[in-house]
Amino acid sequence: MHALPIQANLIKRVLIQSPTGSGLRSCPGAVAKYGRVMPDVVWVNDAEARYPEGAYYIEWYEGTERKRPFGWERCGSSSQSQAPQNGRT
């Protein structure tokens, strides 16, 4: 049994401000020419940009299905209700 090669991508979720609106966006992390990740630097619209805030994630593929870590959807979402879940106030 041979293991398939795994390809992973480094993604950083950052808050992008734009004329059309702002929001969280997943941007690929920038890698220096010597192979190390450049801290706080991501690719936005084909250019490197510095975003000190945000969180890094790794995504990968198993076959043709993209996998992301648990909790990816909840990352930084402030739109969720702050009300208690048990109905008490």
LINMOMO-V407489 format. One record per backbone hydrogen bond with DSSP energy under -1.0 kcal/mol. CO is the residue of the C=O (numbers start at 1). NH is the residue of the N-H. Records with the same first field share a line. If there is no record, write none. Layout:
CO: NH, NH
//
This chain:
9: 59
10: 29
11: 57
12: 27
13: 55
14: 25
16: 23
18: 21
23: 16
25: 14
27: 12
28: 43
30: 38
32: 35
36: 32
38: 41
40: 51
41: 30
42: 49
47: 44
49: 42
55: 13
57: 11
59: 9
60: 67
62: 65
65: 62
67: 60
69: 72
72: 75
74: 77
//
